[in-house]
Structures are given as structure tokens and as C-alpha cells.
Amino acid sequence: MSTLLQINTSARAAGQANRLADDFVQAWHSQHPQDRIVLRDLTRQPVPHLDERTLNAFFTPPEQRDADLQAAVCLSDELIAEIQAADVIVIGVPMYNFGIPSTLKAYFDHIARAGITFRYTANGPEGLLKGKRAIILAARGGVYSGTPQDTQSAYLRDFLAFVGITEVEFIYAEGLAMGDEQAARAKHAAQACIQHLTAA
Ligand SMILES: Cc1cc2nc3c(=O)[nH]c(=O)nc-3n(C[C@H](O)[C@H](O)[C@H](O)COP(=O)(O)O)c2cc1C
């Protein structure tokens, strides 16, 4: 039995990226009904931006933290335990102003912890979230994949690799703001990719 972690990041609950992530998870469930599915809903429960207290807590060894500093790492610890327990991570990611939603950036800031999800060695950084697979459902108003403007995909790949997740697949639904025909084509193509990846 595997555990699938779905991460919703759209600003709107019924956002296109959230819906694509739902579609993926539903298709996955029909192929792997025994798998456990966990939802981290950053749309409804966004995590806060990193602040001074939380960063201080990150850099204070557990045995030296007082109750206040310990409380400051609780959410990060919970998010890390959740992703550590996952085998497959499914993230619905809309493009907002050429980047990822700030909800997802804040989440990443909470799960990147030195000594826990990555460490530096003489050879450079080593990701510690190993043996996982990530699927990104990317919803966009325009068409950017494969162009230099798509810094979003490169950033996602880089961040996930940094924490050890190197098996990353993207499913794009692009051009959603470019007329009904293009939107329908994009959604159809995304659904075909979902079926293909979940059947594999
Ligand atoms: C605040 C905001 C910023 C956006 N910025 C971009 C952008 O930079 N590039 C793009 O292709 N689409 C952009 N879009 C369009 C969205 O990527 C597109 O509508 C996508 O389907 C939104 O996903 P969502 O429904 O899950 O929020 C933007 C939409 C919003 C609401």
C-alpha cells in the first residue's frame, strides 16, 4: 500500500489546478483503491510566511528550544512528517504572475529544513526525501512550457530535487485563457495524460 499526498494550492477552492489534482487523485484511486490518500489543502488552510520566531526555532537544536520555540516548529514538523510518509506527491499548481502561488512557496519554506529534508556535504547539497515521485498538475492562462518564460517548471524541479525528490512529472493544461477551443483542447490533453500516468 502506498500513500498519496495531494497538495492543493489554487487561491480558489474550485480552481483549475485543484480540480486537475482532484481528477488525478480520483483516477489514481480507481487504479489503486488500496492506497491511502492524504489532502494538504493550502487553499483553505494556507501556512503562514516564515517569520523570525520560526526561523530561530529551525536553527535552534531541539534540546535547546524553550516551549515557545518548540511551538514555533510544530507546523513545520507536522508538514515534514506528512511528506516523509508519502510515496506519491500530487501538486495542483496554477501559474500566478509567472511563478508558483505564494501558498506553495510558504509550504516549501516550511518543509526545507537543514538536517531533516536536506543536508550539505563536501559534494554539495543532498536531498533527504528519497524514493518519492511527484506529479505536478500545472494550470496556466497562457502557453509557456518549453519556453524561457517557464521558470515555474524549472523552479519546481530544482526545489523538489534539492529535498531529494528527483522523479517529477508534469501534466500541463495551458492556454486556459486563450478561448474556449484552446481551453477545451488543453483540458482534454491533460485528462489523457492523467489517465496514462495513473494506469502506469
Ligand atoms: C492572480 C493570477 C495571476 C495569473 N498569472 C498568470 C501568469 O503569469 N501566466 C499565465 O499563463 N496565467 C496566469 N494566470 C491564469 C491562471 O494561471 C489560470 O487561470 C489558471 O487556470 C489558474 O488556476 P486556478 O484556477 O487553479 O487558480 C493568472 C491568474 C491569476 C488569478
The ligand as an SDF file (V2000), in Angstrom:
LIG
                    3D

 31 33  0  0  0  0  0  0  0  0999 V2000
   -3.5690   36.1830   -9.8650 C   0  0  0  0  0  0  0  0  0  0  0  0
   -3.4240   35.4710  -11.1730 C   0  0  0  0  0  0  0  0  0  0  0  0
   -2.2320   35.5680  -11.8690 C   0  0  0  0  0  0  0  0  0  0  0  0
   -2.0770   34.8780  -13.0730 C   0  0  0  0  0  0  0  0  0  0  0  0
   -0.8920   34.9370  -13.7330 N   0  0  0  0  0  0  0  0  0  0  0  0
   -0.7010   34.1800  -14.8420 C   0  0  0  0  0  0  0  0  0  0  0  0
    0.5520   34.1390  -15.4970 C   0  0  0  0  0  0  0  0  0  0  0  0
    1.5170   34.7800  -15.1190 O   0  0  0  0  0  0  0  0  0  0  0  0
    0.6760   33.3620  -16.5980 N   0  0  0  0  0  0  0  0  0  0  0  0
   -0.3480   32.6000  -17.0640 C   0  0  0  0  0  0  0  0  0  0  0  0
   -0.1760   31.8880  -18.0470 O   0  0  0  0  0  0  0  0  0  0  0  0
   -1.5560   32.6120  -16.4560 N   0  0  0  0  0  0  0  0  0  0  0  0
   -1.7550   33.3890  -15.3680 C   0  0  0  0  0  0  0  0  0  0  0  0
   -2.9600   33.3700  -14.7270 N   0  0  0  0  0  0  0  0  0  0  0  0
   -4.0120   32.4860  -15.2350 C   0  0  0  0  0  0  0  0  0  0  0  0
   -4.0090   31.2070  -14.4390 C   0  0  0  0  0  0  0  0  0  0  0  0
   -2.7780   30.5410  -14.4820 O   0  0  0  0  0  0  0  0  0  0  0  0
   -5.0670   30.2660  -14.9520 C   0  0  0  0  0  0  0  0  0  0  0  0
   -6.3210   30.9070  -14.9010 O   0  0  0  0  0  0  0  0  0  0  0  0
   -5.1050   29.0000  -14.1200 C   0  0  0  0  0  0  0  0  0  0  0  0
   -6.1020   28.1540  -14.6230 O   0  0  0  0  0  0  0  0  0  0  0  0
   -5.4480   29.3850  -12.7150 C   0  0  0  0  0  0  0  0  0  0  0  0
   -5.5200   28.2280  -11.9560 O   0  0  0  0  0  0  0  0  0  0  0  0
   -6.5170   28.1960  -10.7300 P   0  0  0  0  0  0  0  0  0  0  0  0
   -7.9130   28.2420  -11.3730 O   0  0  0  0  0  0  0  0  0  0  0  0
   -6.1940   26.8920  -10.0960 O   0  0  0  0  0  0  0  0  0  0  0  0
   -6.2720   29.3780   -9.8700 O   0  0  0  0  0  0  0  0  0  0  0  0
   -3.1460   34.0900  -13.5580 C   0  0  0  0  0  0  0  0  0  0  0  0
   -4.3490   34.0190  -12.8340 C   0  0  0  0  0  0  0  0  0  0  0  0
   -4.4810   34.6820  -11.6610 C   0  0  0  0  0  0  0  0  0  0  0  0
   -5.7690   34.5660  -10.8910 C   0  0  0  0  0  0  0  0  0  0  0  0
  1  2  1  0
  2  3  1  0
  2 30  2  0
  3  4  2  0
  4  5  1  0
  4 28  1  0
  5  6  2  0
  6  7  1  0
  6 13  1  0
  7  8  2  0
  7  9  1  0
  9 10  1  0
 10 11  2  0
 10 12  1  0
 12 13  2  0
 13 14  1  0
 14 15  1  0
 14 28  1  0
 15 16  1  0
 16 17  1  0
 16 18  1  0
 18 19  1  0
 18 20  1  0
 20 21  1  0
 20 22  1  0
 22 23  1  0
 23 24  1  0
 24 25  2  0
 24 26  1  0
 24 27  1  0
 28 29  2  0
 29 30  1  0
 30 31  1  0
M  END
$$$$
